[in-house]
Amino acid sequence: MASLTIRKLDEAIKAELRLRAARHGRSVEDEVRVILRQAAEGPAAPAPSSHPTPAAHRSRPTSTTTNSVTLIIGGGIAAYKALDLIRRLKERHMDVRCVLTRAAQQFVTPLAASALSHERCYTDLFDAGSEFDAGHIRLARDCDLIVVAPATADLMAKTAQGHADDLASAILLATNKPILLAPAMNPLMWNNPATRRNVAQLIRDGIVTIGPNAGEMAEAGEAGVGRMAEPTEIAIAAERILRPPQAQPLAGQRVLITAGPTHEPIDPVRYIANRSSGKQGFAIAAAAQAAGADVTLVSGPVDLDDPVGVNVKHVESAREMLAQVEAALPTDIAIFAAAVADWRVASEGTQKLKKTGAGIPPLQLTENPDILATISKLRDNRPPLVIGFAAETEHLIDNAKAKFARKGCDWIVANDVSPATGVMGGDRNTVHLLTREADGTVNVESWPVMTKDEVATTLIERIASHVKDTST
Ligand SMILES: Cc1cc2nc3c(=O)[nH]c(=O)nc-3n(C[C@H](O)[C@H](O)[C@H](O)COP(=O)(O)O)c2cc1C
C-alpha cells in the first residue's frame, strides 16, 4: 500500500487541510484519512424518490466513527496479547499506530505489529526517518487516545516521575490526549509499595487504568493479581473513553436474533449448506446490545467471534434453530436474519453413504420448518415486533412483497444476494425495508449501500423509534 507524505503537498493544499482539520477537531493526518475514505466509498446511491431515505443516513452512525489510537507496547510477557489487542481495536473502528519499547521487542517484533496494524511501527526516539518533524510529538498528539499494554512496572514508574528518555516515555509526557494503561506484572511487583505509589500518582494525574486481573502467572506455579486485562476488555475500555455510552434506547427490551446459515445433514459427514457468513445478523446483535437490549443470538455455523455481552446459542440445523428460538421466547423483538435452509434430506443416513456399483443415490428432500412464519403466526408468545429478512437473487422487491404477505411478519428487510453484489460473505449490503402503512399498503424504503455495521445500526435506530412510538 502506498504512503502519502503530507509535507510534500502544495502549501495551499496544506493550509486548506490544516483549516479543515481544525474545523473538525482532527489531526491533519486524520483529516486526510477521512477525505480518502469518503472518496473511496463514493457518493451514496440516491434513493428512489418514492421511497423516503431514512434520516439516519444523513449522518453516519456514531458507532462507526473511526478514532485513532497510539498503542504503546511495553516489555512484558503479555506483549504477545497486545498483537490481539490491535485486532480488537481495529474491529471497533480504531486506526492503530504501534510504539514498541526496546524491551517489548524482546517479546514481539515490530514487523508483527506493523502487519496487524497496517501502519508503520515506531521504536526509536532518535529515528531520523520520523523525527525530522518531531515524530514523537505527532505520535503523542495525532491520535484520540494512547493505550499502554502491557504497562510494565518500569514504564509506569517513568511516567509517574515524568521521564522522557525513550520514545514511549517521551510520548506519554508530551501528550494532551487521554491515556489508558493496562498494567501487567508479577504479583510481587504489582504489590510492591513503589508500584502502588506510582499507580496512585498516575490515577491522580488523570490516567485511566484497567486491570490487572487475578490469575496464573507466566512464572511456573505463581498466581495472584498481575495478569494483563484481556484484549477485549481493554478495547471496550478504550471505546468507553472515546465514545462515552450514548442513551440506550432499547434498555429493558429483549431482542432475539438469528444469524448465519444452517447445515442440514445428509449423513454423519456431509451436509447441505449455503453461503451466508452471519455477519449481518452478528452486526445487528452487537448494535442491539450497544443500544441496551438484552440480546439472544441463535447462530448457525459461522466463523465469527461471539459479540461481547450477547447470549449466543450455537446450532447446526433449521430444526435446532427453531427449538432455540422457541426456548428464547417471550421476547419484545425478533429479527430473523439467518439464511435457513428451506429443505433437508428426508432420511438422513446414520452411516456415511458409500459409492456402490448401484449408481448415484437419490437425495429425497423434505421441507424444513419455516421459523419466520411459525413465530409470526404464534397465538401466544408472539413477539410484538417480528422482522424477517428476504434474500433474493431476482425480482427483489416483488419477491420480498410476496414473502411479506405469506409470512405474517411486521417488517421485512430485503437484500439482493446475487453473486455480483458480493453481499454473501462481504462487508457491505444494500437493503430495502418493507413496512405496512395503517391502511395495509406496503411501504418500501431503499437504503443506500452501507457496511453491514451501518445497516445494523440504522435498523436498530428504526426499531428504537418504533418502540418509542408504540409505547407512548
Ligand atoms: C522474561 C521477562 C519477562 C518480563 N515480564 C515483565 C512483566 O510482565 N511486567 C513488567 O513490568 N516487567 C517485566 N519484565 C521486566 C521488564 O522487561 C523490564 O523492566 C524492562 O526494563 C521494561 O522496559 P519497558 O518498560 O521500557 O518496556 C520482564 C522481563 C523479562 C526478562
The ligand as an SDF file (V2000), in Angstrom:
LIG
                    3D

 31 33  0  0  0  0  0  0  0  0999 V2000
   11.1280  -12.7430   30.6080 C   0  0  0  0  0  0  0  0  0  0  0  0
   10.8110  -11.4010   31.1740 C   0  0  0  0  0  0  0  0  0  0  0  0
    9.5110  -11.0900   31.4710 C   0  0  0  0  0  0  0  0  0  0  0  0
    9.1670   -9.8510   32.0000 C   0  0  0  0  0  0  0  0  0  0  0  0
    7.8420   -9.5750   32.2460 N   0  0  0  0  0  0  0  0  0  0  0  0
    7.5330   -8.3940   32.8050 C   0  0  0  0  0  0  0  0  0  0  0  0
    6.1770   -8.0930   33.0880 C   0  0  0  0  0  0  0  0  0  0  0  0
    5.2510   -8.8800   32.8350 O   0  0  0  0  0  0  0  0  0  0  0  0
    5.8830   -6.8920   33.6630 N   0  0  0  0  0  0  0  0  0  0  0  0
    6.8550   -5.9800   33.9450 C   0  0  0  0  0  0  0  0  0  0  0  0
    6.5410   -4.9310   34.4880 O   0  0  0  0  0  0  0  0  0  0  0  0
    8.1590   -6.2380   33.6630 N   0  0  0  0  0  0  0  0  0  0  0  0
    8.5100   -7.4080   33.0980 C   0  0  0  0  0  0  0  0  0  0  0  0
    9.8280   -7.6730   32.8250 N   0  0  0  0  0  0  0  0  0  0  0  0
   10.8340   -6.6630   33.0980 C   0  0  0  0  0  0  0  0  0  0  0  0
   10.8300   -5.5970   32.0050 C   0  0  0  0  0  0  0  0  0  0  0  0
   11.0950   -6.1990   30.7310 O   0  0  0  0  0  0  0  0  0  0  0  0
   11.8900   -4.5430   32.3220 C   0  0  0  0  0  0  0  0  0  0  0  0
   11.5170   -3.8520   33.4890 O   0  0  0  0  0  0  0  0  0  0  0  0
   12.0670   -3.5680   31.1710 C   0  0  0  0  0  0  0  0  0  0  0  0
   13.0240   -2.6000   31.5540 O   0  0  0  0  0  0  0  0  0  0  0  0
   10.7920   -2.8880   30.8510 C   0  0  0  0  0  0  0  0  0  0  0  0
   11.0290   -1.9530   29.8260 O   0  0  0  0  0  0  0  0  0  0  0  0
    9.8580   -1.0600   29.2320 P   0  0  0  0  0  0  0  0  0  0  0  0
    9.0500   -0.6160   30.3480 O   0  0  0  0  0  0  0  0  0  0  0  0
   10.5790    0.0460   28.5360 O   0  0  0  0  0  0  0  0  0  0  0  0
    9.1270   -1.9040   28.2520 O   0  0  0  0  0  0  0  0  0  0  0  0
   10.1960   -8.9010   32.2680 C   0  0  0  0  0  0  0  0  0  0  0  0
   11.4930   -9.2280   31.9740 C   0  0  0  0  0  0  0  0  0  0  0  0
   11.8120  -10.4550   31.4510 C   0  0  0  0  0  0  0  0  0  0  0  0
   13.2420  -10.7720   31.1510 C   0  0  0  0  0  0  0  0  0  0  0  0
  1  2  1  0
  2  3  1  0
  2 30  2  0
  3  4  2  0
  4  5  1  0
  4 28  1  0
  5  6  2  0
  6  7  1  0
  6 13  1  0
  7  8  2  0
  7  9  1  0
  9 10  1  0
 10 11  2  0
 10 12  1  0
 12 13  2  0
 13 14  1  0
 14 15  1  0
 14 28  1  0
 15 16  1  0
 16 17  1  0
 16 18  1  0
 18 19  1  0
 18 20  1  0
 20 21  1  0
 20 22  1  0
 22 23  1  0
 23 24  1  0
 24 25  2  0
 24 26  1  0
 24 27  1  0
 28 29  2  0
 29 30  1  0
 30 31  1  0
M  END
$$$$
